[in-house]
Amino acid sequence: MRGKILFAYLIFLFYVNLMPRVPTVPISGGDKIAHFLEFLILGILGYNKAFLLVLPIVLEYLQLFVPGRCFSYYDMIANLIGFGVGVTVGWWYESGKKGALPFHKGRN
């Protein structure tokens, strides 16, 4: 089930990041928050999929070829930070479900 949700979310990410018309966010710096949140969710869903690390970079780069869109290093940084936080949250959540705490040395 998680794989199907991840696949559907990937389709959503490609659509949102590569559509010609840029969605607007009504708050200052809102586009960076949107980028962070998009990739935070991706990180949580795909925390154990290393190949997804290229997606925050590739999707921003592909915007160079979409009319009405532009490449931004700041957006890419927001993507990468969101993804990194999401991976950390996903890993932490899953390790907690299994009863193991991060950095736990075990019983003596």
ChimeraX attribute file (.defattr): number of C-alpha atoms within 10 A of each C-alpha:
attribute: neighborCount
match mode: 1-to-1
recipient: residues
	/A:1	6
	/A:2	9
	/A:3	10
	/A:4	9
	/A:5	12
	/A:6	17
	/A:7	14
	/A:8	11
	/A:9	16
	/A:10	15
	/A:11	11
	/A:12	13
	/A:13	17
	/A:14	13
	/A:15	11
	/A:16	15
	/A:17	19
	/A:18	20
	/A:19	14
	/A:20	15
	/A:21	12
	/A:22	13
	/A:23	11
	/A:24	9
	/A:25	12
	/A:26	8
	/A:27	8
	/A:28	8
	/A:29	9
	/A:30	12
	/A:31	17
	/A:32	18
	/A:33	16
	/A:34	18
	/A:35	22
	/A:36	25
	/A:37	19
	/A:38	22
	/A:39	24
	/A:40	26
	/A:41	20
	/A:42	26
	/A:43	28
	/A:44	23
	/A:45	21
	/A:46	23
	/A:47	23
	/A:48	14
	/A:49	10
	/A:50	10
	/A:51	8
	/A:52	15
	/A:53	18
	/A:54	10
	/A:55	19
	/A:56	24
	/A:57	16
	/A:58	11
	/A:59	18
	/A:60	21
	/A:61	16
	/A:62	15
	/A:63	18
	/A:64	14
	/A:65	12
	/A:66	15
	/A:67	11
	/A:68	12
	/A:69	17
	/A:70	14
	/A:71	15
	/A:72	13
	/A:73	11
	/A:74	12
	/A:75	19
	/A:76	21
	/A:77	17
	/A:78	23
	/A:79	27
	/A:80	22
	/A:81	19
	/A:82	26
	/A:83	28
	/A:84	20
	/A:85	19
	/A:86	24
	/A:87	25
	/A:88	17
	/A:89	18
	/A:90	21
	/A:91	19
	/A:92	16
	/A:93	13
	/A:94	16
	/A:95	13
	/A:96	12
	/A:97	10
	/A:98	8
	/A:99	8
	/A:100	13
	/A:101	14
	/A:102	10
	/A:103	6
	/A:104	7
	/A:105	8
	/A:106	7
	/A:107	4
	/A:108	3
